């Protein structure tokens, strides 16, 4: 999943560069709830291009520790369960999971059962970059990942967190 292809310094990037640090860090934590990641992005300003911003964000996300991954997971609802919060992260989560048909009760039951199986196996919620994916596709991905060993799955989760953070970071720039 790639970030927008802009390499310039549009108004969104200029705004990000000029935000007071506490305000920027708050916005970044809605992208990926890892303080070190948000600090690294904030501390590397100013960005001369969107491309450079995404490079720093990707590098910082590639270094997520196991405890950072588990902390970040706490900010994400289960796939198929709508977040009810009013904060930015909850709003983005609802948007990202919009491909899951809330009225499909059969799918809802299957997702709930698969989520439970996944959580028993790995000890944390199933996380996937859900944006643009249908409910059946998300269920298929979940089931396929049940075959992973815990170490491999943690690496997959870290990469999914990176993808989600990239999408959300694009929203911060566009806002």
Sine and cosine of phi, psi and omega as CSV:
sin_phi,cos_phi,sin_psi,cos_psi,sin_omega,cos_omega
0.00,0.00,0.81,-0.58,-0.06,-1.00
-0.95,-0.31,0.38,-0.93,0.05,-1.00
-0.99,0.17,0.24,-0.97,0.09,-1.00
-0.79,0.62,0.49,-0.87,-0.16,-0.99
-0.99,0.11,0.07,1.00,-0.03,-1.00
-0.88,0.48,0.70,-0.71,0.07,-1.00
-0.88,-0.48,0.09,1.00,-0.03,-1.00
-1.00,-0.05,-0.16,-0.99,0.03,-1.00
-0.89,-0.45,0.96,0.27,0.00,-1.00
-0.94,0.34,0.00,-1.00,-0.04,-1.00
-0.89,0.46,-0.54,0.84,0.01,-1.00
-0.91,0.40,-0.68,0.74,0.02,-1.00
-0.93,0.36,-0.64,0.77,0.05,-1.00
-0.87,0.49,-0.66,0.75,0.02,-1.00
-0.90,0.44,-0.71,0.71,0.03,-1.00
-0.86,0.51,-0.69,0.72,0.00,-1.00
-0.89,0.46,-0.49,0.87,-0.10,-1.00
-0.99,-0.14,-0.12,0.99,-0.01,-1.00
-0.89,0.46,0.60,-0.80,0.14,-0.99
-0.86,0.52,0.62,-0.78,-0.10,-0.99
-0.79,0.62,-0.75,0.66,-0.02,-1.00
-0.85,0.52,-0.62,0.78,0.01,-1.00
-0.93,0.38,-0.67,0.74,0.03,-1.00
-0.90,0.43,-0.72,0.69,-0.01,-1.00
-0.86,0.52,-0.65,0.76,0.04,-1.00
-0.87,0.50,-0.70,0.71,0.02,-1.00
-0.90,0.43,-0.64,0.77,-0.01,-1.00
-0.93,0.37,-0.59,0.80,0.03,-1.00
-0.91,0.41,-0.41,0.91,0.11,-0.99
-0.96,0.29,-0.37,0.93,0.05,-1.00
-0.99,0.17,-0.71,0.70,0.01,-1.00
-0.46,-0.89,0.92,-0.40,-0.12,-0.99
-0.98,0.20,0.92,0.39,0.05,-1.00
-0.69,-0.73,0.92,-0.38,-0.09,-1.00
-0.84,0.54,-0.70,0.72,-0.02,-1.00
-0.86,0.50,-0.67,0.74,0.00,-1.00
-0.88,0.47,-0.75,0.66,-0.01,-1.00
-0.89,0.45,-0.67,0.74,0.01,-1.00
-0.89,0.46,-0.68,0.73,-0.02,-1.00
-0.88,0.47,-0.67,0.75,0.02,-1.00
-0.92,0.39,-0.72,0.70,0.00,-1.00
-0.89,0.46,-0.62,0.78,-0.09,-1.00
-0.98,0.21,-0.22,0.98,-0.01,-1.00
-0.99,-0.11,0.13,0.99,0.07,-1.00
-0.94,0.33,0.39,-0.92,0.01,1.00
-0.99,0.13,0.48,-0.88,0.05,-1.00
-0.99,-0.11,0.75,-0.67,0.00,-1.00
-0.99,0.11,-0.27,0.96,0.00,-1.00
-0.39,-0.92,0.36,-0.93,0.11,-0.99
-0.86,0.51,-0.64,0.77,-0.03,-1.00
-0.84,0.55,-0.71,0.71,0.00,-1.00
-0.91,0.43,-0.65,0.76,0.04,-1.00
-0.86,0.52,-0.72,0.69,0.00,-1.00
-0.92,0.40,-0.56,0.83,0.06,-1.00
-0.88,0.47,-0.72,0.69,0.02,-1.00
-0.90,0.44,-0.69,0.72,0.00,-1.00
-0.89,0.46,-0.69,0.72,0.01,-1.00
-0.90,0.43,-0.68,0.74,0.00,-1.00
-0.89,0.45,-0.70,0.71,0.00,-1.00
-0.91,0.42,-0.60,0.80,0.02,-1.00
-0.95,0.31,-0.51,0.86,0.01,-1.00
-0.92,0.39,-0.33,0.95,-0.04,-1.00
-0.99,-0.15,0.26,0.97,-0.02,-1.00
-0.87,0.49,0.76,-0.65,0.09,-1.00
-0.99,0.15,0.21,-0.98,0.04,-1.00
-0.87,0.50,-0.67,0.74,0.00,-1.00
-0.92,0.38,-0.58,0.81,0.06,-1.00
-0.91,0.41,-0.64,0.77,0.03,-1.00
-0.87,0.49,-0.74,0.67,-0.02,-1.00
-0.91,0.42,-0.60,0.80,0.06,-1.00
-0.90,0.44,-0.70,0.71,0.00,-1.00
-0.90,0.43,-0.59,0.81,0.00,-1.00
-0.88,0.47,-0.51,0.86,-0.02,-1.00
-0.89,0.46,-0.35,0.94,-0.01,-1.00
-1.00,0.05,0.00,1.00,-0.08,-1.00
-0.91,-0.41,0.72,-0.69,0.09,-1.00
-0.97,0.24,0.27,-0.96,0.11,-0.99
-0.89,0.45,0.52,-0.85,0.09,-1.00
-0.89,0.45,0.76,-0.65,-0.02,-1.00
1.00,-0.10,-0.19,0.98,0.06,-1.00
-0.93,-0.37,0.85,-0.52,-0.03,-1.00
-0.96,0.26,0.73,-0.69,0.11,-0.99
-0.94,0.34,0.68,-0.73,-0.05,-1.00
-0.97,-0.25,-0.02,1.00,-0.02,-1.00
-0.93,0.37,0.25,-0.97,0.01,-1.00
-0.96,-0.28,0.04,1.00,-0.02,-1.00
-0.98,0.18,0.15,-0.99,-0.06,-1.00
-0.87,0.50,-0.71,0.70,-0.03,-1.00
-0.87,0.49,-0.67,0.74,0.02,-1.00
-0.90,0.44,-0.67,0.74,0.03,-1.00
-0.89,0.46,-0.71,0.71,0.02,-1.00
-0.90,0.44,-0.62,0.78,0.01,-1.00
-0.88,0.47,-0.69,0.73,0.03,-1.00
-0.87,0.49,-0.67,0.74,0.01,-1.00
-0.90,0.44,-0.68,0.73,-0.03,-1.00
-0.92,0.39,-0.51,0.86,0.00,-1.00
-1.00,-0.09,0.28,0.96,-0.07,-1.00
-0.90,0.43,-0.28,0.96,0.03,-1.00
-0.97,0.24,-0.16,0.99,0.04,-1.00
-1.00,0.02,0.90,-0.43,-0.03,-1.00
-0.95,0.31,0.95,-0.33,-0.04,-1.00
-0.90,0.43,-0.33,0.94,-0.02,-1.00
-1.00,-0.04,-0.06,1.00,0.00,-1.00
-1.00,0.04,1.00,-0.02,-0.09,-1.00
-0.92,0.39,-0.57,0.82,0.04,-1.00
-0.88,0.47,-0.72,0.69,0.03,-1.00
-0.90,0.44,-0.66,0.75,0.00,-1.00
-0.86,0.52,-0.68,0.74,0.02,-1.00
-0.92,0.40,-0.70,0.71,0.00,-1.00
-0.89,0.45,-0.67,0.74,0.04,-1.00
-0.90,0.44,-0.68,0.73,0.00,-1.00
-0.87,0.49,-0.71,0.70,0.00,-1.00
-0.91,0.42,-0.68,0.73,0.00,-1.00
-0.92,0.38,-0.63,0.78,0.07,-1.00
-0.86,0.50,-0.70,0.72,0.02,-1.00
-0.88,0.48,-0.70,0.71,0.03,-1.00
-0.88,0.48,-0.70,0.71,0.00,-1.00
-0.87,0.49,-0.73,0.68,-0.03,-1.00
-0.91,0.42,-0.59,0.80,0.08,-1.00
-0.90,0.44,-0.66,0.75,-0.05,-1.00
-0.95,0.32,-0.69,0.73,-0.15,-0.99
-0.93,-0.35,-0.23,0.97,0.05,-1.00
0.98,0.19,0.25,0.97,0.05,-1.00
-0.42,-0.91,0.20,-0.98,-0.03,-1.00
-0.93,0.37,0.49,-0.87,0.12,-0.99
-0.95,0.30,0.80,-0.60,0.01,-1.00
-0.81,-0.59,0.73,-0.68,0.05,-1.00
-0.54,-0.84,0.53,-0.85,0.11,-0.99
-0.95,0.32,0.98,-0.18,-0.17,-0.98
-1.00,0.06,-0.20,0.98,-0.09,-1.00
-0.84,0.54,0.82,-0.58,0.03,-1.00
0.99,0.17,0.11,0.99,-0.02,-1.00
-0.93,-0.36,0.54,-0.84,0.01,-1.00
-0.99,0.11,0.28,-0.96,0.07,-1.00
-0.84,0.54,-0.75,0.66,0.03,-1.00
-0.87,0.49,-0.59,0.81,0.03,-1.00
-0.91,0.41,-0.67,0.74,0.01,-1.00
-0.90,0.43,-0.62,0.79,0.05,-1.00
-0.91,0.42,-0.67,0.74,0.02,-1.00
-0.88,0.47,-0.68,0.73,0.03,-1.00
-0.89,0.45,-0.70,0.72,0.02,-1.00
-0.84,0.55,-0.77,0.64,-0.03,-1.00
-0.88,0.47,-0.63,0.78,0.00,-1.00
-0.92,0.39,-0.54,0.84,-0.01,-1.00
-0.97,0.23,-0.24,0.97,0.07,-1.00
-0.89,0.45,-0.34,0.94,0.03,-1.00
-0.99,0.17,-0.21,0.98,0.01,-1.00
-0.94,0.35,0.47,-0.88,0.19,-0.98
-0.99,0.16,0.32,-0.95,-0.08,-1.00
-0.85,0.53,-0.60,0.80,-0.01,-1.00
-0.93,0.38,-0.71,0.70,0.04,-1.00
-0.88,0.47,-0.69,0.72,-0.03,-1.00
-0.90,0.44,-0.61,0.79,0.03,-1.00
-0.90,0.44,-0.61,0.79,0.07,-1.00
-0.91,0.41,-0.64,0.77,0.04,-1.00
-0.89,0.46,-0.71,0.71,0.00,-1.00
-0.88,0.48,-0.68,0.73,0.02,-1.00
-0.86,0.50,-0.65,0.76,0.01,-1.00
-0.94,0.34,-0.58,0.81,0.06,-1.00
-0.91,0.42,-0.63,0.77,0.07,-1.00
-0.88,0.48,-0.65,0.76,0.02,-1.00
-0.88,0.48,-0.71,0.71,0.00,-1.00
-0.88,0.47,-0.70,0.72,0.01,-1.00
-0.90,0.44,-0.69,0.72,0.01,-1.00
-0.87,0.49,-0.64,0.77,0.02,-1.00
-0.89,0.46,-0.73,0.68,0.04,-1.00
-0.86,0.50,-0.69,0.72,-0.03,-1.00
-0.95,0.32,-0.57,0.82,0.05,-1.00
-0.89,0.46,-0.62,0.79,0.07,-1.00
-0.87,0.49,-0.60,0.80,0.03,-1.00
-0.93,0.38,-0.58,0.81,0.05,-1.00
-0.90,0.44,-0.68,0.74,0.01,-1.00
-0.91,0.42,-0.66,0.75,-0.06,-1.00
-0.96,0.28,-0.39,0.92,-0.11,-0.99
-0.87,0.48,0.00,0.00,0.00,0.00
